[in-house]
Each structure stands twice: as structure tokens, then as C-alpha cells.
């Protein structure tokens, strides 16, 4: 079939399949993916383990009672539904010997047989250490209970309804519904037993001669402590961590507040791990392959410790050196040829764009197909399938152009006057992120940077931790600097929205300079306007530059 499978020897197992005599199986084969077709869409069984019947030359696969129970099958429920339809059934003349059709055999043509129909025992597993729960890739059947699957379907239906309300027209709407039905397995909204994303594992190299580092458990508030217990229990349940009481390495978790906690008191925070001590011992930052999976021998470096013990992750944790680069590398690996050709990716934020709704739906199908190929799961509640304006990476993006989110701009405008050099440094760094939409940025901020440079020299450091303790009045802050700060605030209010670059437009560059500063603006216009006078041309700015 052209599919690689993993086969291992096991102790002889005596099986008694229905409809045949006793057989002895001594090998187990594991399929990474088995797709079953249903009227509601495909059903994916991952890491399906099967006993091999050496005496059966047919390419059949029998799903037995243990597996059917995992999938939620119940003989009694089936009979109850039949009784609800009618209490008596006339079966005379019913033909139950009809050979299966080609359509009926497409979901079972796989090169081995699982003969466990009447067997309640499970496949023997590798013995675990007495002291450490070693991680094993558990059989990743659809882990969503029926009620969870129903919630996921309702969530996708709500997302579909939102797309309709945003103006998605009839034909693309039908296409979206078909895509969500076919690609349903891509979506999750809680942990599952899904295998890691199919990318090369992360390689971790330590500096020569380093010794392990082990943090002590930290104290947390009662709410954070309760969250930590729930979260670690969920990680354990789905084999995302394993207990490791003998680890020589341990870092402390750090609980980070989420934005939704401001309006939802029941929302959970986020757990990160303070791996700074581990990061200091790592070598060659920025030169490691990208991954969401850790190699077995390197997992222990990222062990974290709580009040209930030490746990070693099986995925790359947030907080590790270059974790941002790892995540970005994963999405670039997965979506490679699509980047810049219909999608933009920054970490876990994926933006699709197209000239019309039909093209956008086809692009969605490509994105979800790529997610299926690599085993990447998307959070259903955070997906938006159609919109005319979206917030992405702190910016509002629409057909009209790109502008910064008003609430972020207003937050900078409402900031109190900086008291310390650290406050001023933070303000200027935020303004610098928006400089492409601010004409004459360097001229407006020049005096503020001069004050900051004086403060850095006097403080003897350029790091915020030291600058936050240095008062600006000691660096000569004056009323003219306050006026300069207010001028920057006014520029934020009047920031210019930027246009999307057009491949058919003419690009124009206008520049000017003085003895102190230089400035430039890059614009685009329709080629037909080149013959018009400058004041009559409709220039759309792409970026403002200054220095």
C-alpha cells in the first residue's frame, strides 16, 4: 500500500474470533492513520494497534469489541433504537448474505487483520520503570467523548453562523459547510491524545561542563495553585507530561494572567515555565531545528517542579530558549509554499486573504488539508472563517488597508508621564513598533531619545531592570521634553493607515533631509495617474521612513 507501519513481536496471544477457530498471534502492527468513511464525514483512527493473523492472506481489518467500546458503540443502544422505531420486525425474506459492495469495502482494505472481536484483554505494553512513568505514545483514537464531539460540532456551527452574518454569500457558504464537515478532525478545544505535529524533533545542546539546575517549588495563590493542579492533571491524562521524581533538572512554573480573565472570572490563566537557568546552559542559540516535539534524551532538561512533584514534558514548553523561533519554524515548515500566497503566519496566528469569498474558501481547504497532513490541531473557538476586517498581531486589516488597533493606541496616549528611564524606554519601544505609520518619527522623538541616552550613561546600563530605578529628573528632564512627549501623542492620534501593496500599481518614493534628520515616504498609485499633476494623483502610502 506504500504505507510504513511499525511491527513488534509480543508474547503469543490466543484469540477466539467470532466465526472461526482459535488462532495464535505473535505480532502487533501499528497504523499511524486509519480513515473510516461515514455519512457525516471521515472518522480518523490514529495509532491503531492490531494483532496480525498470519494464516489469513486477505487484506482485511476487523474492528473488535474493545475498539468499538472506545468509539462509543453499544449493542443495547442499537437494539433500543430499533425498538423505538417499531416493537416488531418481520425478517422473513431479508437477505443477510449479500456480498459487500465495492463502496462498502473501501474502509477496510488495509494490509493486516485485527482479530479481537471476543477478546477483552489488551496488547501487552512495555514495562514501565518503578520510579519514572515513561511516556508512551498511547493509541490515539478520537479522544473526544460524544458530548465533547457534540460541543465541537456546535462550536463549528456557531463559527459558520458568524461567517454568514459577516456577509458570506450562498455558494461560498455551502463550500464552507462542506469543508468544515470534511475537515472536522482538524479542530479541538481541549487536550486530546493526538500525536505530536509531524516535524523533526528539537535538538538541545548544552555548553561544555555545565551542571544541572534544579529550582525549588514556588508558592502560589490558592486560585493559581488550584489551576496548576487541574492543568497538570490534564497534561498527565493526555501524556503531555510524565512524572519524573529522579530528574536532575527542574524549573518552576510561572502562572501568567490571560486577557479574558478581565471579563470572565471563571477563565483560567496560562502556565509557562521559567527556564532561564536552563537557557543559560544551552549552546548555539538560534541554530537548532524547529519542532513541537522533544527528543527522548533531552526532555529531562525541561522538567518542571510543583508542590506535587516533578514532571517532564513531551512537547517543547513555552519559555525555552528560542521557543518562539521553534513555533514559527513549525508553521513555516507546514505552510511553506502558501506563505505570502494567500496566508500570513506569526506563531499560532494564521491569516488568510483572497480577492473574493470563493477563493478564500478554497484557500481554507488547502490550509486545513495541510494541518491534516502534519497533524496540526486548531482551536475551534478561536477560528474565524470569513470576515471583512480582522485583528491580527495588534493591527486591524481590511480591504482598505492596515491600521493599528485603536485600544492599543489609546493605551499609549493615556499612559502617565514617565517617571523613570525604564518608563521612557518602554514608551519609545512601543512607539517604534508603530513608526511606519508616523511621518517624521525620528524628528518627533529625537529629544526623548536624547534624554534616554543620558539616563543610560548615568545609570551605567541599557537594561530596563536598572533603568526602572533611575529617575528622569536626574537626567535633566524638562518642560520641553514634556511638550515633545505630547507631540508624539498627537502623532499617534493622527497615524496614517497604510495600503496593501499592489502588484499592478506604480511605486513612488519621496525623500527629504536636513542637517539633523531625513525623512521619506513610499506610496503607490494607479499607472493611469502618472500623467496627472502631482496634486491630482491619488497616492496611497505604504510606509513612512525617517532617521
Order of alpha helices (4+ residues) and beta strands (2+ residues): beta-beta-beta-alpha-alpha-alpha-alpha-alpha-beta-alpha-beta-beta-beta-alpha-beta-beta-alpha-beta-beta-alpha-beta-beta-beta-beta-alpha-alpha-alpha-alpha-alpha-beta-beta-beta
